[in-house]
Amino acid sequence: MNNNKFKLRENDWRNGALVYQVLVDRFNPSSHLESKKGLYLYPKTLNDWHSLPKPGTFLEEHRYWSHELDFWGGDLNSLNERL
């Protein structure tokens, strides 16, 4: 057994760290949502903030799943408002 390997792992800063992953689009709605609607052109969909995500269907003509093109309009500014 290689003790150096365990020692390196023991000293790693990530041990015991709390990590948060934030999905910006769904964290907090943008206060400028109305002005952003033009950013979500077909086949993208800007959903109502309170609607729940749904399973997608494969859109052959776009080569994407429909749920990959669903957005709710959160942005970095709205994220920052809640932190």
VMD Tcl script that builds the backbone (N, CA, C; Angstrom):
set m [mol new atoms 249]
animate dup $m
set s [atomselect $m all]
$s set {name element resname resid chain x y z} {
  {N N MET 1 A 0.824 -1.180 0.000}
  {CA C MET 1 A 0.000 0.000 0.000}
  {C C MET 1 A 0.872 1.249 0.000}
  {N N ASN 2 A 0.445 2.229 -0.748}
  {CA C ASN 2 A 1.206 3.458 -0.871}
  {C C ASN 2 A 0.651 4.506 0.098}
  {N N ASN 3 A 1.379 4.766 1.196}
  {CA C ASN 3 A 0.934 5.725 2.206}
  {C C ASN 3 A 0.939 7.159 1.694}
  {N N ASN 4 A 1.816 7.474 0.722}
  {CA C ASN 4 A 1.850 8.821 0.158}
  {C C ASN 4 A 0.526 9.176 -0.500}
  {N N LYS 5 A -0.080 8.190 -1.144}
  {CA C LYS 5 A -1.364 8.417 -1.817}
  {C C LYS 5 A -2.431 8.824 -0.800}
  {N N PHE 6 A -2.453 8.148 0.343}
  {CA C PHE 6 A -3.428 8.469 1.377}
  {C C PHE 6 A -3.117 9.815 2.030}
  {N N LYS 7 A -1.850 10.127 2.188}
  {CA C LYS 7 A -1.447 11.392 2.789}
  {C C LYS 7 A -1.853 12.560 1.898}
  {N N LEU 8 A -1.639 12.418 0.598}
  {CA C LEU 8 A -2.050 13.474 -0.334}
  {C C LEU 8 A -3.562 13.679 -0.284}
  {N N ARG 9 A -4.278 12.588 -0.232}
  {CA C ARG 9 A -5.734 12.681 -0.187}
  {C C ARG 9 A -6.202 13.307 1.137}
  {N N GLU 10 A -5.542 12.974 2.206}
  {CA C GLU 10 A -5.890 13.515 3.516}
  {C C GLU 10 A -5.681 15.024 3.563}
  {N N ASN 11 A -4.681 15.524 2.866}
  {CA C ASN 11 A -4.359 16.950 2.877}
  {C C ASN 11 A -5.107 17.742 1.796}
  {N N ASP 12 A -5.907 17.081 1.021}
  {CA C ASP 12 A -6.629 17.743 -0.062}
  {C C ASP 12 A -7.669 18.704 0.524}
  {N N TRP 13 A -7.710 19.947 0.058}
  {CA C TRP 13 A -8.619 20.970 0.581}
  {C C TRP 13 A -10.093 20.603 0.367}
  {N N ARG 14 A -10.383 19.718 -0.565}
  {CA C ARG 14 A -11.776 19.372 -0.857}
  {C C ARG 14 A -12.396 18.445 0.183}
  {N N ASN 15 A -11.589 17.797 0.995}
  {CA C ASN 15 A -12.118 16.911 2.032}
  {C C ASN 15 A -12.940 17.716 3.030}
  {N N GLY 16 A -14.187 17.342 3.195}
  {CA C GLY 16 A -15.065 18.010 4.151}
  {C C GLY 16 A -15.660 19.317 3.666}
  {N N ALA 17 A -15.349 19.721 2.441}
  {CA C ALA 17 A -15.880 20.982 1.922}
  {C C ALA 17 A -17.340 20.831 1.519}
  {N N LEU 18 A -18.104 21.900 1.709}
  {CA C LEU 18 A -19.472 21.956 1.210}
  {C C LEU 18 A -19.441 22.616 -0.160}
  {N N VAL 19 A -20.067 21.987 -1.128}
  {CA C VAL 19 A -20.072 22.517 -2.479}
  {C C VAL 19 A -21.521 22.698 -2.902}
  {N N TYR 20 A -21.839 23.869 -3.430}
  {CA C TYR 20 A -23.185 24.148 -3.903}
  {C C TYR 20 A -23.161 24.282 -5.422}
  {N N GLN 21 A -24.082 23.629 -6.043}
  {CA C GLN 21 A -24.227 23.756 -7.492}
  {C C GLN 21 A -25.532 24.503 -7.728}
  {N N VAL 22 A -25.452 25.646 -8.392}
  {CA C VAL 22 A -26.621 26.481 -8.609}
  {C C VAL 22 A -26.979 26.475 -10.089}
  {N N LEU 23 A -28.233 26.165 -10.369}
  {CA C LEU 23 A -28.734 26.264 -11.732}
  {C C LEU 23 A -29.333 27.663 -11.874}
  {N N VAL 24 A -28.559 28.556 -12.442}
  {CA C VAL 24 A -28.901 29.977 -12.487}
  {C C VAL 24 A -30.281 30.206 -13.107}
  {N N ASP 25 A -30.600 29.498 -14.149}
  {CA C ASP 25 A -31.859 29.697 -14.856}
  {C C ASP 25 A -33.074 29.466 -13.961}
  {N N ARG 26 A -32.944 28.590 -12.952}
  {CA C ARG 26 A -34.069 28.248 -12.084}
  {C C ARG 26 A -33.922 28.754 -10.650}
  {N N PHE 27 A -32.883 29.510 -10.346}
  {CA C PHE 27 A -32.644 29.911 -8.963}
  {C C PHE 27 A -33.569 31.039 -8.517}
  {N N ASN 28 A -33.686 32.062 -9.340}
  {CA C ASN 28 A -34.492 33.242 -9.016}
  {C C ASN 28 A -34.882 33.912 -10.328}
  {N N PRO 29 A -36.145 34.295 -10.492}
  {CA C PRO 29 A -36.541 34.901 -11.769}
  {C C PRO 29 A -35.902 36.270 -11.971}
  {N N SER 30 A -35.599 36.582 -13.196}
  {CA C SER 30 A -35.023 37.879 -13.535}
  {C C SER 30 A -36.075 38.965 -13.386}
  {N N SER 31 A -35.666 40.128 -12.909}
  {CA C SER 31 A -36.593 41.265 -12.824}
  {C C SER 31 A -36.792 41.892 -14.204}
  {N N HIS 32 A -36.001 41.462 -15.179}
  {CA C HIS 32 A -36.099 41.983 -16.547}
  {C C HIS 32 A -36.585 40.905 -17.508}
  {N N LEU 33 A -37.430 40.039 -17.024}
  {CA C LEU 33 A -37.871 38.893 -17.813}
  {C C LEU 33 A -38.573 39.310 -19.104}
  {N N GLU 34 A -39.393 40.333 -19.038}
  {CA C GLU 34 A -40.137 40.780 -20.220}
  {C C GLU 34 A -39.176 41.207 -21.334}
  {N N SER 35 A -38.123 41.905 -20.997}
  {CA C SER 35 A -37.178 42.381 -22.014}
  {C C SER 35 A -36.283 41.267 -22.555}
  {N N LYS 36 A -36.234 40.131 -21.876}
  {CA C LYS 36 A -35.385 39.023 -22.303}
  {C C LYS 36 A -36.098 38.026 -23.206}
  {N N LYS 37 A -37.401 38.185 -23.404}
  {CA C LYS 37 A -38.164 37.193 -24.160}
  {C C LYS 37 A -37.590 36.963 -25.552}
  {N N GLY 38 A -37.015 37.972 -26.156}
  {CA C GLY 38 A -36.428 37.847 -27.487}
  {C C GLY 38 A -35.207 36.949 -27.536}
  {N N LEU 39 A -34.637 36.623 -26.381}
  {CA C LEU 39 A -33.468 35.745 -26.339}
  {C C LEU 39 A -33.842 34.276 -26.469}
  {N N TYR 40 A -35.115 33.977 -26.312}
  {CA C TYR 40 A -35.577 32.591 -26.299}
  {C C TYR 40 A -36.412 32.297 -27.541}
  {N N LEU 41 A -35.790 32.424 -28.690}
  {CA C LEU 41 A -36.487 32.186 -29.951}
  {C C LEU 41 A -36.643 30.699 -30.208}
  {N N TYR 42 A -37.664 30.357 -30.980}
  {CA C TYR 42 A -37.932 28.969 -31.330}
  {C C TYR 42 A -36.669 28.305 -31.851}
  {N N PRO 43 A -36.355 27.129 -31.404}
  {CA C PRO 43 A -37.147 26.158 -30.664}
  {C C PRO 43 A -37.046 26.289 -29.148}
  {N N LYS 44 A -36.354 27.331 -28.643}
  {CA C LYS 44 A -36.282 27.526 -27.195}
  {C C LYS 44 A -37.643 27.963 -26.671}
  {N N THR 45 A -37.905 27.630 -25.414}
  {CA C THR 45 A -39.162 28.008 -24.781}
  {C C THR 45 A -38.879 28.684 -23.457}
  {N N LEU 46 A -39.434 29.889 -23.264}
  {CA C LEU 46 A -39.344 30.568 -21.981}
  {C C LEU 46 A -40.625 30.243 -21.225}
  {N N ASN 47 A -40.509 29.436 -20.196}
  {CA C ASN 47 A -41.659 28.965 -19.429}
  {C C ASN 47 A -42.046 29.951 -18.331}
  {N N ASP 48 A -43.293 29.842 -17.881}
  {CA C ASP 48 A -43.750 30.598 -16.725}
  {C C ASP 48 A -42.919 30.159 -15.518}
  {N N TRP 49 A -42.530 31.107 -14.672}
  {CA C TRP 49 A -41.649 30.806 -13.559}
  {C C TRP 49 A -42.190 29.701 -12.664}
  {N N HIS 50 A -43.494 29.642 -12.484}
  {CA C HIS 50 A -44.089 28.687 -11.553}
  {C C HIS 50 A -44.421 27.341 -12.187}
  {N N SER 51 A -44.164 27.191 -13.475}
  {CA C SER 51 A -44.444 25.902 -14.116}
  {C C SER 51 A -43.343 24.903 -13.786}
  {N N LEU 52 A -43.726 23.653 -13.703}
  {CA C LEU 52 A -42.770 22.593 -13.385}
  {C C LEU 52 A -42.148 22.031 -14.664}
  {N N PRO 53 A -40.895 21.605 -14.593}
  {CA C PRO 53 A -40.272 20.959 -15.755}
  {C C PRO 53 A -41.026 19.677 -16.110}
  {N N LYS 54 A -41.071 19.372 -17.392}
  {CA C LYS 54 A -41.738 18.156 -17.878}
  {C C LYS 54 A -40.728 17.313 -18.652}
  {N N PRO 55 A -40.963 16.016 -18.714}
  {CA C PRO 55 A -40.099 15.172 -19.545}
  {C C PRO 55 A -40.161 15.644 -20.998}
  {N N GLY 56 A -39.063 15.524 -21.681}
  {CA C GLY 56 A -39.007 16.005 -23.057}
  {C C GLY 56 A -39.251 14.921 -24.084}
  {N N THR 57 A -39.402 15.385 -25.304}
  {CA C THR 57 A -39.489 14.495 -26.458}
  {C C THR 57 A -38.372 14.893 -27.411}
  {N N PHE 58 A -37.910 13.934 -28.185}
  {CA C PHE 58 A -36.812 14.233 -29.098}
  {C C PHE 58 A -37.345 14.976 -30.311}
  {N N LEU 59 A -36.736 16.140 -30.589}
  {CA C LEU 59 A -37.113 16.955 -31.735}
  {C C LEU 59 A -36.128 16.655 -32.864}
  {N N GLU 60 A -36.516 15.754 -33.716}
  {CA C GLU 60 A -35.627 15.277 -34.779}
  {C C GLU 60 A -35.091 16.421 -35.633}
  {N N GLU 61 A -35.954 17.385 -35.975}
  {CA C GLU 61 A -35.528 18.477 -36.861}
  {C C GLU 61 A -34.478 19.381 -36.223}
  {N N HIS 62 A -34.409 19.403 -34.888}
  {CA C HIS 62 A -33.428 20.243 -34.190}
  {C C HIS 62 A -32.303 19.422 -33.560}
  {N N ARG 63 A -32.508 18.102 -33.493}
  {CA C ARG 63 A -31.540 17.184 -32.910}
  {C C ARG 63 A -31.295 17.474 -31.423}
  {N N TYR 64 A -32.340 17.913 -30.735}
  {CA C TYR 64 A -32.316 18.164 -29.296}
  {C C TYR 64 A -33.545 17.545 -28.665}
  {N N TRP 65 A -33.455 17.308 -27.365}
  {CA C TRP 65 A -34.635 16.944 -26.589}
  {C C TRP 65 A -35.320 18.239 -26.188}
  {N N SER 66 A -36.638 18.239 -26.199}
  {CA C SER 66 A -37.386 19.469 -25.918}
  {C C SER 66 A -37.064 20.031 -24.533}
  {N N HIS 67 A -36.836 19.184 -23.545}
  {CA C HIS 67 A -36.532 19.701 -22.207}
  {C C HIS 67 A -35.172 20.399 -22.146}
  {N N GLU 68 A -34.304 20.162 -23.113}
  {CA C GLU 68 A -33.016 20.864 -23.163}
  {C C GLU 68 A -33.179 22.284 -23.687}
  {N N LEU 69 A -34.342 22.572 -24.247}
  {CA C LEU 69 A -34.612 23.885 -24.818}
  {C C LEU 69 A -35.607 24.677 -23.976}
  {N N ASP 70 A -35.939 24.156 -22.794}
  {CA C ASP 70 A -36.842 24.840 -21.864}
  {C C ASP 70 A -36.037 25.722 -20.927}
  {N N PHE 71 A -36.482 26.964 -20.773}
  {CA C PHE 71 A -35.803 27.920 -19.900}
  {C C PHE 71 A -36.827 28.612 -19.019}
  {N N TRP 72 A -36.344 29.176 -17.892}
  {CA C TRP 72 A -37.221 29.876 -16.961}
  {C C TRP 72 A -36.777 31.308 -16.725}
  {N N GLY 73 A -35.662 31.729 -17.266}
  {CA C GLY 73 A -35.295 33.135 -17.288}
  {C C GLY 73 A -34.469 33.681 -16.147}
  {N N GLY 74 A -33.957 32.842 -15.272}
  {CA C GLY 74 A -33.059 33.355 -14.245}
  {C C GLY 74 A -31.739 33.787 -14.872}
  {N N ASP 75 A -31.050 34.713 -14.240}
  {CA C ASP 75 A -29.762 35.174 -14.760}
  {C C ASP 75 A -28.828 35.491 -13.591}
  {N N LEU 76 A -27.615 35.898 -13.900}
  {CA C LEU 76 A -26.635 36.155 -12.840}
  {C C LEU 76 A -27.054 37.291 -11.931}
  {N N ASN 77 A -27.704 38.313 -12.487}
  {CA C ASN 77 A -28.162 39.421 -11.657}
  {C C ASN 77 A -29.237 38.952 -10.673}
  {N N SER 78 A -30.160 38.135 -11.125}
  {CA C SER 78 A -31.204 37.644 -10.219}
  {C C SER 78 A -30.612 36.691 -9.171}
  {N N LEU 79 A -29.623 35.923 -9.558}
  {CA C LEU 79 A -28.925 35.063 -8.600}
  {C C LEU 79 A -28.268 35.913 -7.518}
  {N N ASN 80 A -27.587 36.966 -7.934}
  {CA C ASN 80 A -26.891 37.842 -7.016}
  {C C ASN 80 A -27.854 38.517 -6.033}
  {N N GLU 81 A -29.079 38.793 -6.468}
  {CA C GLU 81 A -30.078 39.414 -5.601}
  {C C GLU 81 A -30.428 38.526 -4.413}
  {N N ARG 82 A -30.333 37.235 -4.574}
  {CA C ARG 82 A -30.733 36.286 -3.538}
  {C C ARG 82 A -29.576 35.793 -2.677}
  {N N LEU 83 A -28.349 36.097 -3.042}
  {CA C LEU 83 A -27.215 35.606 -2.243}
  {C C LEU 83 A -26.928 36.513 -1.058}
}
mol reanalyze $m
mol bondsrecalc $m
mol representation Tube
mol addrep $m
